[in-house]
Amino acid sequence: MQPKHKLEMKGISIEFPGVKALSQADFAVESGEIHALVGANGAGKSTLMKILGGAYGHYQGEIYFDGQKVDIRHPQDAKRLGIDVVYQEVDTALIPYLTVAENIMLDVMANEMQGKHFIRWGQLHRRAREVMKQVGIQLDTSTLVENLTLAQKQLVLIARALATNTNFLVLDEPTAPLSQTETEELFRLMRDLVANQNIGIVFISHRLPEIFEICETITILRDGRVVADTTIETLTQQRLIELMLGHRFDETYPKMPVPIGETIFQVEELWEEQGRVRDVSLTVRAGEIVGVTGLVGAGKTELCKTLFGAYPIRSGQVRLHGKPLKITSPHAAVNQGVTLVPEERRKEGILVDEPVYVNLTLPSLDTFTRGVDFVDTRAERETARQLIRELGIRTPSENQKVAFLSGGNQQKVAVGKWLITDAEIYIFDEPTKGVDVGAKHDIFELIGQLAKRGKGIIYASSEIPEILGISDRIYVMYDYTIVKEFDTADATEEDILFYSAGGK
Amino acid sequence: MTALTEQMASKKRLPAVVDFLSKWGTILTIFVLLIFFSATMPSFRTSSNMVTIMRSIAIVTVIATGITVSLTVDGFDLSVGSVATFAVALVMSFFVWYGWGTILAIVVALVVSLVVAAVNAFLIVKLRIFDLLATLATMFIFEGVAMTYTGGGSISEGMPRLDGTPTFGKIPAEFRLIGQSPYIIVIMLVIVALVHVFLTYTKHGRYLYIVGGNREAARLSGIPVNRYRTLAYFLSALLAATGGIILAARIGSAQINSGAGYLMPAVAAAFIGYSVAGIKKPNAVGTLVGAILVGLLENGLIMMSVPYYSLNIIKGLVLAIALAITYYRKHD
């Protein structure tokens, strides 16, 4: 029996420009246990684990390894102590065009080859195979990583961690992209690692049933503070949710009373080509704001993009005013009255290198042309100035590059460009992400105005208080499908979180 | 918040001199060269030499505007040289082998050359091959197609076909006019103006730039992205074929691989064009300025008796400097 290791973080605080991400957080984990770390979005889970992994060096507080004070400021410091973090985005950590063996042995090759210059391929594959046997993956070591499934990629990353001396393994939401059987397989491996390899595991997950299934101890974070540190038996799912949420209903949502009309938008049994939307049916009425919520990875963004034609539809019906739509591309969707304000604003919603007016008139440029498609720039700028006034976009002029606007004002541009198109259905995907409180308020008001004009609105967000504040009706998603429908008046945050986390 | 970000942006700005040079360096260089060459060589500043320079850059400029259009969608058309070669072979064969009239021969040659564009668009948009590599492939393919079509030889008036069939077609005199000044210069300027107006003042030009700037954002704004990428390759092939027609008129025969030599100067002109007036985007007027710079250098250096085999050293250096001006600020 190897000696047990103990890892303790004490009084950890860290600030990012304008945000205090963690304050005085304590965290401890021992070898041989699976320790859950939970909290709502933005509670500071990933930040805490990034500090442990050496990704952030500018924190305050102390870390002890087996009672000895250690200094973790760089990823190498963490590696030396045998701490490995498998981050949520597995693809960023893998090199797709290298083989499984090379990916598993990457750390070894990077750190243990001082002074050596030639790779011994036979030895490399043999050592990779040994580690894979430990992890229980059966794969040819010369397979290219780009041909693996997500679950296999995750196992490769775990194998990479184990290829060097590992005492603690942090798994940041490993189950989010996995199927039921893949998850069970991962759990079997986790149990084996703690029981037989003397490893301690930190498990981050939004799926509460999983936490009750596999973890013994748990730390709960809320708004950067530790609110509970206990064993799992002392908690119920309800109590856990209460601890996660606390009482933070301090934001207000300006919901205007709008008369709700007839059903204008109907989706029936919608499937996305690769199963990223599964059997979704929903309706939207005129003037209605329909909330779509669920945890990160539940399929909200995928649903939004599929309805907009950005992801291919495999089967299902989409109807507007009873007329079936042919949504084959975003171009087709826009022409038929469906618009999307996408989640990744800077990548998808706006053109940062173009001036404000170009962004605002982009989807409706047709209405600003004369003769043989010549753009009437004067009319274009005039309309842009009007929109800037109406939406309260803070910019010196319509000629300012969007890159120089603040996040909230960029979002107003991303929303504003659809207002001139006079669409029927407006889909918003996480429109308040990275937006300050004032701009948030403006955006809510804007959405309210659209509803007042009789438009149908789909509002996707994982911020449950927001959804409760702004919507008339709520769909909860889990595992790429809708699992529950609420009238907002009858819904509570606890109910929504219960269904979001896979409760039945 | 806005004020703050602006402040940060201005902090990053380079000193005014560097800023000025990066915008106007190309045009300044042209003037410096003009003054230098004129001062050292009296024969350089004759108006006939100026016409010679303009005439010599016409073909490069027209082909370079083709590359420019492909660059607007963040693409890259390497096949323009082969398209030009192909168009030369076609138009000459129509005259010499078949005795067609000027208009018919030109129109048919242009239309047939668009086959290259169709293949490019298919490889790039449908099969999703990286632009540079797809057009590298079609560059080889259509170089070969042109040569196979001519039977591996050249076509000129009175020359029998390779299988020995005698030819009787004549190259019309009005066709040859296209390759002479002032027509060749006027045609070049008209094409640059048309492409400039198209890219700057029409909806389609705006969309091409937007697609090149951020393809995903363009797609999610409802722009039919693939349609515009396809359009860019058709326009670049059309312009390259036009360059080929002018080339045919200028040399009056179809030589093996006659368009290939225009590819690299055209690429240089298009990239030098990015930096002109600080536009930092592919643009037709900048491309013309780039072509003038390259042509001026070539002409002046030849007159200064710099051996032709050393010219490329200087042309390459000029390109390197122009690119440094364009990209230097992007690293901060």
Contacts between the chains, C-beta under 8 A, distances in Angstrom:
chain1	res1	chain2	res2	distance
A	308	B	220	7.4
A	310	B	219	6.9
A	310	B	220	6.1
A	329	B	219	7.7
A	329	B	224	7.0
A	330	B	219	5.5
A	330	B	220	5.5
A	330	B	221	7.5
A	330	B	222	5.2
A	331	B	219	7.9
A	331	B	222	5.1
A	331	B	223	6.6
A	331	B	224	4.3
A	333	B	222	7.1
A	334	B	221	7.8
A	334	B	222	3.2
A	335	B	222	7.3
A	339	B	222	7.8
A	340	B	220	6.4
A	342	B	220	5.3
A	347	B	214	7.5
A	347	B	216	6.2
A	347	B	217	6.9
A	348	B	216	5.2
A	348	B	217	5.3
A	348	B	220	5.0
A	349	B	217	6.5
A	349	B	220	7.0
A	350	B	217	6.6
A	351	B	210	6.2
A	351	B	213	5.4
A	351	B	214	5.3
A	351	B	217	5.6
A	351	B	218	7.8
A	352	B	214	7.9
A	353	B	213	5.9
A	354	B	210	7.2
A	354	B	213	6.7
A	358	B	206	7.3
A	358	B	210	7.7
A	362	B	210	6.6
A	362	B	221	4.9
A	362	B	223	7.5
A	363	B	221	4.9
A	363	B	222	5.0
A	365	B	203	5.1
A	365	B	206	6.5
A	365	B	207	7.5
A	366	B	203	6.9
A	369	B	202	7.8
A	369	B	203	5.2
A	372	B	202	7.4
A	373	B	202	4.8
A	373	B	203	4.5
A	373	B	204	6.1
A	374	B	201	5.3
A	374	B	202	5.6
A	374	B	203	7.7
A	375	B	201	6.1
A	375	B	202	6.4
A	375	B	203	5.6
A	375	B	206	6.1
A	394	B	1	7.4
A	394	B	2	5.1
A	395	B	2	6.6
A	396	B	2	7.4
A	396	B	6	7.8
A	404	B	2	7.0
A	404	B	5	5.1
A	404	B	6	5.7
A	404	B	9	5.9
A	405	B	2	6.3
A	405	B	5	7.4
A	406	B	1	4.2
A	406	B	2	6.0
A	406	B	5	6.7
A	409	B	1	8.0
A	409	B	2	7.0
A	417	B	221	7.0
A	436	B	1	7.8
